[in-house]
Amino acid sequence: METDIVLQLTTLGHPQRLAVFRLLVRRAPDAVPAGEIAAALGIKPSTLSSYLAALSRAGLVTQARAATSLRYAVDAEAVQAMAETLFLECCRGRPDLCLSQPDAQPGIAAATGAGKSRVLFICSGNSARSILAESILRAEAGDRFEVHSAGTRPRSELNPLALSLLEDEGHDISMLHAKNVDAFRGPDAPRFDFVFTVCDQAANEDCPAWTGQPISAHWGVPDPVRVTGAASERAAAFRRAYGALRSRIAAFAALPVDRLDRVSLQKAVDRIAGIDATADA
């Protein structure tokens, strides 16, 4: 085990290899095409190939072929073993030695102090998928969660097809407006218990860590805004996105959040990411 962790830490000691690893962690459990990784990080394909080979040799990344492309995913068990080794052996199992802010880890629903867990959904534009997710969770379990959404792009506006779909499904859209994630950062910003990315582009971005270390997961859904063609085809794409998000959010809303510890909750939201993202409404 000592040899393994030395190799792993040496491999992650290279800034760009670490960037690749962090992107794959953010996209877990997705397997990401090499071309998408290269484009997201601005790395030449030949250079990326050597980085991925090194991460694979260290046992941190897995590789699988899908049609004509190679896809890469973080090896969750290997990463967990590495973290446990660092925590139990190097830090002697003491969070006060390993964490710079051991008191900045509130339990679930502790962020609000009012019995509600705060949830943030993020996509690149905050115009469609994250707005759909915000509305669905508010309808599914609004009495248990304080729900927000935001985008990573500087400017955005709500997509009219998303708003039309939400109205058709009986959601109140009067409170919805497009926001940037910066609205939820800073000393006066709310502290979240859960942060979910619902688009690959947002998950690929290396954003600063959230205060309070919320539980996070990537629930990527294909972008309905990108679908072109007849009005019926575009509407169907939005309905598919709505259906996929509703399936995952219904599973999330059914979790006994107040009775599960952080490790169990993290495993649960990771499993929810595996629910079929092509489901119809």
C-alpha positions in Angstrom: 0.0 0.0 0.0 2.9 2.4 0.8 4.3 1.9 -2.7 0.9 2.5 -4.2 0.3 5.8 -2.5 3.8 7.0 -3.2 3.1 6.4 -6.9 -0.3 8.0 -6.7 0.9 11.1 -4.9 3.9 11.4 -7.3 1.5 11.2 -10.3 -0.9 13.8 -8.8 2.0 16.1 -8.0 2.1 17.2 -11.7 -0.3 20.2 -12.1 -1.8 19.1 -15.4 -2.2 15.5 -14.4 -3.9 16.7 -11.3 -6.2 18.9 -13.4 -7.2 15.8 -15.5 -7.8 13.8 -12.3 -9.9 16.6 -10.8 -12.1 16.9 -13.9 -12.7 13.2 -13.9 -13.6 13.3 -10.2 -16.1 16.1 -10.9 -17.6 14.1 -13.7 -17.9 10.8 -11.7 -19.4 8.4 -12.4 -19.3 9.4 -16.1 -16.7 8.0 -18.4 -15.5 11.0 -20.4 -14.1 10.9 -24.0 -10.4 11.8 -24.2 -11.3 14.5 -26.8 -13.7 16.2 -24.4 -11.0 16.2 -21.6 -8.5 17.7 -24.0 -10.9 20.5 -25.1 -12.0 21.3 -21.6 -8.5 21.7 -20.3 -6.8 23.0 -23.4 -4.3 20.1 -23.5 -2.9 18.6 -26.8 -4.2 15.1 -27.4 -0.7 13.6 -27.5 0.2 15.2 -24.2 -3.2 14.2 -22.6 -2.5 10.6 -23.7 0.7 10.5 -21.6 -1.1 12.1 -18.6 -4.0 9.5 -18.8 -1.5 6.7 -19.1 0.3 7.8 -15.9 -3.0 8.1 -14.0 -3.9 4.6 -15.2 -0.6 3.2 -14.1 -1.2 4.7 -10.7 -4.5 2.9 -10.5 -6.5 6.2 -10.3 -8.2 6.1 -13.7 -9.9 3.4 -15.7 -10.2 3.2 -19.5 -12.9 1.7 -21.7 -13.7 1.8 -25.4 -17.1 3.0 -26.6 -17.5 2.6 -30.4 -14.4 4.3 -31.8 -13.5 6.4 -28.8 -11.7 5.8 -25.5 -13.5 7.0 -22.4 -11.9 7.6 -19.0 -13.3 7.5 -15.5 -12.0 7.9 -12.0 -11.5 4.7 -10.2 -13.7 5.4 -7.1 -12.5 2.5 -5.0 -8.8 3.4 -5.6 -9.4 7.0 -4.7 -11.3 6.0 -1.6 -8.4 3.7 -0.6 -5.9 6.5 -1.2 -7.9 8.9 1.0 -8.3 6.4 3.7 -4.6 5.7 3.8 -3.8 9.4 4.0 -6.4 10.0 6.7 -5.8 6.9 8.9 -2.0 6.5 8.5 -0.6 9.9 7.7 -3.1 11.9 9.8 -3.6 9.2 12.4 -7.4 9.5 11.9 -7.5 13.0 13.4 -9.5 15.5 11.3 -8.0 18.4 13.4 -4.6 17.5 11.9 -5.7 17.1 8.3 -8.4 19.7 7.9 -7.7 23.5 8.0 -11.3 24.2 9.0 -12.6 21.2 11.0 -15.5 23.3 12.3 -16.7 24.3 8.8 -18.4 21.0 8.1 -22.1 21.4 9.2 -24.3 18.4 9.3 -27.1 18.2 6.8 -29.7 20.9 7.3 -27.4 22.6 9.8 -26.6 25.3 7.2 -30.1 26.8 7.5 -30.7 26.3 11.2 -34.3 25.8 10.3 -34.6 22.1 9.5 -34.3 22.6 5.7 -31.4 21.5 3.6 -30.1 24.0 1.1 -29.7 22.6 -2.4 -28.0 24.3 -5.4 -28.3 23.1 -9.0 -25.7 24.3 -11.5 -25.5 24.3 -15.3 -23.6 26.6 -17.6 -26.4 29.0 -18.5 -29.0 28.6 -15.8 -31.5 28.8 -18.6 -33.0 25.3 -18.8 -31.7 22.3 -17.0 -30.8 23.8 -13.7 -34.1 25.8 -13.8 -36.0 22.6 -14.4 -34.2 20.9 -11.5 -34.9 23.8 -9.2 -38.6 23.7 -10.0 -39.0 19.9 -9.8 -37.3 19.6 -6.4 -39.4 22.6 -5.0 -42.5 20.8 -6.2 -41.4 17.3 -5.0 -40.3 18.3 -1.5 -40.3 22.1 -1.1 -41.2 21.7 2.6 -37.9 19.9 3.2 -35.5 21.8 1.0 -34.5 25.4 0.2 -33.8 25.2 -3.5 -31.7 27.4 -5.8 -30.1 27.2 -9.2 -27.3 29.1 -11.0 -25.1 29.2 -14.1 -21.4 29.5 -14.7 -21.7 31.8 -17.6 -21.5 35.6 -16.8 -24.9 36.3 -18.5 -27.9 34.2 -19.3 -31.7 34.4 -19.6 -34.4 31.8 -19.1 -35.3 29.6 -22.1 -38.9 30.1 -23.2 -39.3 26.4 -24.0 -38.2 25.5 -20.5 -40.7 28.0 -19.0 -43.5 26.8 -21.2 -42.8 23.2 -20.2 -42.8 24.1 -16.5 -46.1 25.9 -16.8 -47.6 22.9 -18.6 -46.5 20.7 -15.7 -48.1 23.0 -13.2 -45.0 24.7 -11.7 -45.0 28.2 -10.4 -42.4 30.1 -12.6 -43.0 33.6 -11.1 -39.9 33.3 -8.8 -37.5 32.0 -11.5 -34.7 34.1 -12.9 -31.3 33.4 -14.3 -28.4 33.9 -11.9 -24.6 33.4 -11.9 -22.9 31.2 -9.3 -21.1 34.3 -8.0 -24.5 35.3 -6.4 -23.9 32.4 -4.0 -20.3 33.1 -3.1 -18.8 35.4 -0.5 -19.1 35.9 3.2 -22.8 36.7 3.2 -23.8 33.9 0.8 -25.9 30.9 2.0 -24.1 27.7 2.9 -25.3 24.7 0.9 -25.8 21.1 2.1 -25.9 19.8 -1.5 -24.5 21.1 -4.8 -25.4 19.2 -8.1 -24.1 19.9 -11.6 -26.6 19.0 -14.3 -24.5 19.7 -17.4 -21.1 18.4 -18.4 -19.7 21.8 -19.3 -20.3 23.1 -15.7 -18.9 20.0 -14.2 -15.8 20.3 -16.4 -15.0 23.8 -15.0 -12.6 24.0 -12.1 -14.6 26.1 -9.7 -13.5 27.1 -6.2 -14.6 24.8 -3.3 -17.9 25.7 -1.6 -17.9 26.9 1.9 -19.0 24.2 4.3 -18.0 21.3 2.0 -21.5 20.4 0.8 -22.2 16.9 -0.6 -21.9 17.1 -4.3 -22.6 15.0 -7.4 -22.8 15.3 -11.2 -26.2 14.5 -12.6 -25.5 15.4 -16.2 -28.4 15.6 -18.7 -28.1 16.2 -22.4 -28.6 19.9 -23.3 -32.1 20.3 -24.8 -31.2 23.9 -26.0 -28.8 22.4 -28.5 -31.5 20.4 -30.3 -32.5 21.9 -33.6 -35.2 21.0 -36.1 -39.0 21.2 -35.9 -40.8 22.7 -32.9 -42.0 19.2 -31.9 -38.4 17.9 -31.8 -37.2 20.8 -29.7 -40.1 20.4 -27.3 -39.5 16.6 -27.0 -35.8 17.3 -26.1 -37.0 19.5 -23.2 -39.4 16.9 -22.1 -36.7 14.2 -22.1 -34.5 16.5 -19.9 -37.4 17.2 -17.6 -38.1 13.4 -17.3 -34.5 12.5 -16.6 -34.2 15.2 -13.9 -37.5 14.3 -12.4 -36.5 10.6 -12.0 -33.3 11.6 -10.2 -34.9 14.2 -8.1 -37.7 11.9 -7.0 -35.1 9.4 -5.8 -33.2 12.2 -4.0 -36.4 13.5 -2.3 -37.1 10.0 -1.1 -33.8 9.8 0.9 -34.1 10.1 4.7 -31.7 13.0 4.6 -32.0 13.7 8.4 -31.1 10.1 9.3 -28.2 9.4 7.0 -24.6 10.3 7.7 -22.5 12.2 5.2 -20.8 9.1 3.8 -24.1 7.3 3.2 -25.6 10.4 1.6 -22.6 10.8 -0.7 -23.0 7.2 -1.8 -26.7 7.7 -2.3 -26.4 10.8 -4.5 -23.6 9.1 -6.6 -25.9 6.1 -7.2 -28.7 8.5 -8.3 -26.4 9.8 -11.0 -26.6 6.4 -12.6 -30.4 6.6 -13.2 -31.1 6.6 -16.9 -30.6 10.2 -18.2 -32.6 9.4 -21.4 -35.9 8.7 -19.6 -39.0 10.3 -21.0 -41.3 12.4 -18.9 
